[in-house]
Amino acid sequence: MRILVTGGAGFIGSHVVDTLLGAGHEVAIVDSFWTHGGGRRANVNPKAQLFELDIRDAKLGEVFSRFKPDAVSHHAAQHSVAISTQDPLYDADVNVKGLLNVLMSAAANKTGKVVFASSAATYGTPQYLPIDERHPQNPESPYGITKMVAEHYLRYFAASGGLQFTALRYGNVYGPRQDPNGEAGVIAIFTGKILQRQPIRVDWDGEQQKDYVFVGDVARANLLALDKGNGEVVNVGTGVGTSVNALHGAIAAAVGHDVEVVKAPKRPGDVYRCVFAIDKAKSVLGWEPQTPLADGIATTAAYFRANP
Ligand SMILES: NC(=O)c1ccc[n+]([C@@H]2O[C@H](COP(=O)([O-])OP(=O)(O)OC[C@H]3O[C@@H](n4cnc5c(N)ncnc54)[C@H](O)[C@@H]3O)[C@@H](O)[C@H]2O)c1
């Protein structure tokens, strides 16, 4: 198939590109290398065609008419909860208007399917655990709101124009190429700091748990979603909660030394426990996570050691 990956120079998108190329697909990338995003030229697979363009640009239609993708993997986004709260207008501009430009270009050029990077942020504070796909969506940030709105637009375009979709709601994705200088992505941040023998900051009591899923597994879910899971939203996580303290221990063990911990209060909006039910990914996509956390952390630490 011919697949256009938006955000294909970013952390997750670049792994999706690598996996799609590895499976024999032809791939093109649209990425603007947004200043506050994780897009890097070094992440761009040379076997993919690169269109350096903003997804909001009117020229996006020309990319579709030239490359004629059979499917789009939509990963370009304003990806930061913090930036979305400071600048909700910008967040909506990229995550809603940018998405609409992608969907309208796809529909006009007879693209068959969109695989969309959605988020646990659409659920808000869990009402029960593990969170399955029927859990109410009460997003608590502009970012969570725009991701939820995007899912509704996907349903609308499928119903009105026949553009198929699968929305993958990711847990906390980690792995090589994640930005260690970001405000999120605790595994990348801790690994970067511990490798540089700098203190790490642990908020709250450190016992808060999230569902950490390895980026290679997420990329494989994207590959499977090309021809499965039409019209579905699917959680992509591990079904296992891991605390910040446990992550700290595992990363220190992988790196081979430890650093000082600086305690900090709870961050506003942080959730104490978030774990996904992943049965639907199994039944709809035939997907299960394959990377144990210790292996994923070891791979991530080796990457940051080689790419300081
Ligand atoms: N990292 C996670 O744990 C996580 C969890 C849930 C959902 N997601 C979603 O997955 C996707 C990828 O996230 P990531 O963590 O890899 O972030 P990232 O910043 O590394 O990747 C996003 C890419 O999109 C590009 N981009 C941003 N704005 C653009 C624009 N207007 N036009 C064209 N390109 C633009 C950036 O340059 C970057 O390369 C995003 O949609 C994000 O919301 C990520």
The ligand as a Tripos MOL2 file, in Angstrom:
@<TRIPOS>MOLECULE
LIG
   44    48     1     0     0
SMALL
NO_CHARGES

@<TRIPOS>ATOM
      1 N1          3.7250   10.2460   23.2530 N.am      1 LIG1
      2 C1          2.6280    9.7160   23.7790 C.2       1 LIG1
      3 O1          2.7030    9.0550   24.8160 O.2       1 LIG1
      4 C2          1.2790    9.9070   23.0990 C.ar      1 LIG1
      5 C3          0.1470    9.4220   23.7570 C.ar      1 LIG1
      6 C4         -1.0950    9.5610   23.1310 C.ar      1 LIG1
      7 C5         -1.1820   10.1500   21.8790 C.ar      1 LIG1
      8 N2         -0.0590   10.6290   21.2690 N.ar      1 LIG1
      9 C6         -0.2130   11.2330   19.9470 C.3       1 LIG1
     10 O2          0.6730   10.5960   19.0410 O.3       1 LIG1
     11 C7          1.0900   11.5230   18.0500 C.3       1 LIG1
     12 C8          2.6080   11.5860   17.9900 C.3       1 LIG1
     13 O3          3.0910   12.0350   19.2540 O.3       1 LIG1
     14 P1          4.6390   12.0690   19.6080 P.3       1 LIG1
     15 O4          4.7530   11.8440   21.0580 O.co2     1 LIG1
     16 O5          5.3740   11.1980   18.6650 O.co2     1 LIG1
     17 O6          4.9720   13.6120   19.3430 O.3       1 LIG1
     18 P2          6.0880   14.2830   18.4020 P.3       1 LIG1
     19 O7          6.0680   15.7440   18.6920 O.co2     1 LIG1
     20 O8          7.3950   13.5620   18.5610 O.co2     1 LIG1
     21 O9          5.5290   14.0180   16.9410 O.3       1 LIG1
     22 C9          4.6060   14.8690   16.3120 C.3       1 LIG1
     23 C10         5.1670   15.2850   14.9700 C.3       1 LIG1
     24 O10         4.1910   16.1220   14.3510 O.3       1 LIG1
     25 C11         4.8680   17.2340   13.7500 C.3       1 LIG1
     26 N3          3.9550   18.3630   13.6950 N.ar      1 LIG1
     27 C12         3.4810   19.0990   14.7250 C.ar      1 LIG1
     28 N4          2.6620   20.0680   14.2780 N.ar      1 LIG1
     29 C13         2.6090   19.9250   12.9110 C.ar      1 LIG1
     30 C14         1.9230   20.6040   11.8860 C.ar      1 LIG1
     31 N5          1.1190   21.6440   12.1610 N.pl3     1 LIG1
     32 N6          2.0880   20.1820   10.6110 N.ar      1 LIG1
     33 C15         2.9160   19.1420   10.3180 C.ar      1 LIG1
     34 N7          3.5940   18.4680   11.2640 N.ar      1 LIG1
     35 C16         3.4350   18.8400   12.5460 C.ar      1 LIG1
     36 C17         6.0640   17.5030   14.6440 C.3       1 LIG1
     37 O11         7.0870   18.1930   13.9460 O.3       1 LIG1
     38 C18         6.4700   16.0870   15.0600 C.3       1 LIG1
     39 O12         7.4230   15.5440   14.1690 O.3       1 LIG1
     40 C19         0.4490   12.8590   18.3970 C.3       1 LIG1
     41 O13        -0.7540   12.9710   17.6620 O.3       1 LIG1
     42 C20         0.1560   12.7080   19.8800 C.3       1 LIG1
     43 O14        -0.8990   13.5400   20.2710 O.3       1 LIG1
     44 C21         1.1620   10.5180   21.8570 C.ar      1 LIG1
@<TRIPOS>BOND
     1     1     2 1
     2     2     3 2
     3     2     4 1
     4     4     5 ar
     5     4    44 ar
     6     5     6 ar
     7     6     7 ar
     8     7     8 ar
     9     8     9 1
    10     8    44 ar
    11     9    10 1
    12     9    42 1
    13    10    11 1
    14    11    12 1
    15    11    40 1
    16    12    13 1
    17    13    14 1
    18    14    15 2
    19    14    16 1
    20    14    17 1
    21    17    18 1
    22    18    19 2
    23    18    20 1
    24    18    21 1
    25    21    22 1
    26    22    23 1
    27    23    24 1
    28    23    38 1
    29    24    25 1
    30    25    26 1
    31    25    36 1
    32    26    27 ar
    33    26    35 ar
    34    27    28 ar
    35    28    29 ar
    36    29    30 ar
    37    29    35 ar
    38    30    31 1
    39    30    32 ar
    40    32    33 ar
    41    33    34 ar
    42    34    35 ar
    43    36    37 1
    44    36    38 1
    45    38    39 1
    46    40    41 1
    47    40    42 1
    48    42    43 1
@<TRIPOS>SUBSTRUCTURE
     1 LIG1         1 GROUP 0 **** ****
